[in-house]
Amino acid sequence: MNMDQIVGLAGILAGAFCGVIGVWWGIKKAAKNRGIDERLKAIVAKSHSSSWIITLASIYSIFILYALGVKLSVPAALGTLLFLQLGGWSLSFFFYNKRY
């Protein structure tokens, strides 16, 4: 492994660690302020289902692009899917939060 790979791997692991700590801290603070209720659980359930619909549509789009001859590497395809999954989840969470 060269230095770029080591730094990249360290960045991925540090980002995942910080994300887990942030989620834990947010849940702890929300529970302290009585922010975890049925409304939040309904919003989370709806946003998860919406994000999977967005992910499914993006998977079909990637397959169609592949059938049309567009060459995508595995990391590019998986990165696109991950970006769309997390983006769809966060945007639908904010949408349902405003709606309900």
N, C-alpha and C positions, 0 to 999 in steps of 0.2 A: 504494500500500500504506500502510495506517495502522500505527501503532506496535504494536498488538496482533498484527497479522499478521507483522510483522518479528520480534517477540519469540517468537512461536510457531514460526516457521521456524527461528530461531536455536536454539531449544530442541530441535527435532527433529534438526537437524544436530549439535548438541553431544551429544545423547543417542546418536546413531548412532556418532559418533566415539569416545565413551567406551566404548560397547559393543564396538567393534572392538578398541580398546586392551585392554580386559578379557579378551576371548577370546584375543588374541595373548599376553598376559601369562600367562594360565592354561595355555595350551598349552606355552609356554616352561618354566614351572615344572613341569608334569606330565612333560615330556620329561626334565627334569633329574633328577627323582625316579623315573624309570622307571615312570611312571604310565600311559603310553600302551601298551597291550598288546592282545592278541586279545579279552580280556574286555570292555574298553572299546569296541572296535570293534563287537562283537556287541551291546552295550547301546545304542550310538548308532544302529545300523541298526534294531533293534527299536523304539526310541523314535520314530524318524522315521516308520516305517511306521504305528505306532499314532497318531501325531499327525495323519497324513494321513487316517486313517480317521475320527478325531474331526472334522477339518475338513470332510470329505465329508458326514458326518451333519449338521453345522451348515449347510452349503450347502443341503442338502435341506430342513432346517427353515426356513431363511429363504425358500426358494421356496414352501413350504407356507403360511407366514405371509402372503406376498405374494398367493398365490392366495385366501386367506381374506379379503383386503381390508386387511391391515395395511400402512400406508404407511411405508416406511423410506427415508431418504435414502441416497445412495451412501456418504458418509463414515461414517454409522452402520453400514451393512451391512459395509463393508470393515473398520472398526474392530472390529466384533464378530468377524469372521472371523479377523483378525490376533490378537486377544486369545485366541480359542479355539485357534488354531494354536500359538501360543507357550506358552500354558498347558498344552495337551495334551502338547506336547513335553516341557516341564519336569516335569510330573507323571509322565508315563510313564517319563522318564529316571530319576527317583528310585525309581519302582516297580521297574523292571528292575534298578536298582543294588542294591536290597535283596533282590530275588529271586535274582539270580545272584551 
